[in-house]
Amino acid sequence: MTEILKLTELRKLMQSMERTLGLEQLSPVERDIYYAAEELSKADQEVRTFGLIEHTLVQSVSRPTFFRALKSLVQKGYLSQSGSANRGRYVVHAPK
């Protein structure tokens, strides 16, 4: 199997899993931010904006696009602002 065919199969599998989890309605940037937040939340209960914006999956996203997508994820319930006094901290919620 060629490398491109392997990549194609992997992409199809990922799309299927996203559909199963209900993530297909998210934009690609929203999905990448959500994946990054999920990965970062394993080390801590909260995810910091600074950590998200520096993550490999989203580091090439412009700041305005990043913050629009972050706001959208909060509005859709995938993330919520932390109850702590500090701004820029979020809690990750399971997909609906």
C-alpha positions in Angstrom: 0.0 0.0 0.0 1.4 3.4 -0.9 1.8 6.2 1.6 -1.0 8.2 0.1 -3.4 5.3 0.3 -2.4 4.8 3.9 -3.1 8.5 4.5 -6.4 8.2 2.7 -7.5 5.3 4.9 -6.4 7.2 8.0 -8.4 10.3 7.0 -11.5 8.2 6.3 -11.2 6.6 9.7 -10.8 10.0 11.4 -13.9 11.4 9.6 -15.9 8.4 10.7 -14.8 8.9 14.3 -15.6 12.6 14.2 -19.0 11.8 12.8 -19.6 9.3 15.6 -18.6 11.8 18.3 -20.6 14.6 16.7 -17.6 16.7 15.8 -18.3 16.9 12.1 -20.3 20.2 12.5 -17.2 22.0 13.9 -14.9 23.9 11.5 -11.4 22.5 11.0 -10.0 25.2 13.2 -12.6 24.5 16.0 -11.7 20.8 15.8 -8.0 21.5 16.1 -8.5 23.7 19.1 -10.8 21.2 20.7 -8.3 18.4 20.1 -5.5 20.6 21.5 -7.6 21.5 24.6 -8.4 17.8 25.2 -4.7 16.8 25.0 -3.6 19.7 27.3 -6.4 19.0 29.8 -4.9 15.6 30.6 -2.1 17.3 32.5 -4.3 19.7 34.3 -8.0 20.3 35.0 -8.0 23.6 33.2 -6.6 24.7 29.8 -4.9 28.0 29.4 -5.3 30.2 26.3 -1.5 30.5 26.1 -1.1 26.8 26.0 -3.7 26.4 23.3 -2.4 29.1 21.1 1.1 27.6 21.3 -0.1 24.0 20.6 1.3 22.4 17.4 -2.2 21.8 16.0 -3.1 25.5 16.1 0.1 27.5 16.0 -0.3 28.4 12.4 -3.8 29.8 12.9 -4.0 33.6 13.0 -4.9 35.1 16.4 -8.3 36.6 15.3 -9.3 33.2 13.8 -8.1 31.4 16.9 -10.2 33.7 19.2 -13.3 33.5 17.0 -13.1 29.7 17.0 -12.5 29.6 20.8 -15.5 31.8 21.4 -17.6 29.5 19.2 -16.5 26.4 21.1 -17.6 28.1 24.3 -21.0 29.0 22.8 -21.4 25.5 21.5 -20.6 24.0 24.9 -17.4 22.2 24.1 -15.4 24.5 26.4 -16.4 26.7 29.3 -14.6 29.4 31.1 -13.2 28.3 34.3 -14.8 29.4 37.5 -11.5 30.7 38.8 -10.8 34.4 39.0 -8.2 34.2 36.2 -9.3 34.9 32.7 -8.0 32.7 29.9 -8.7 29.4 31.5 -11.1 26.9 30.1 -12.6 23.5 31.1 -13.0 20.9 28.3 -16.4 19.1 28.0 -17.1 15.8 26.3 -18.7 16.1 22.8 -22.4 16.0 22.7 
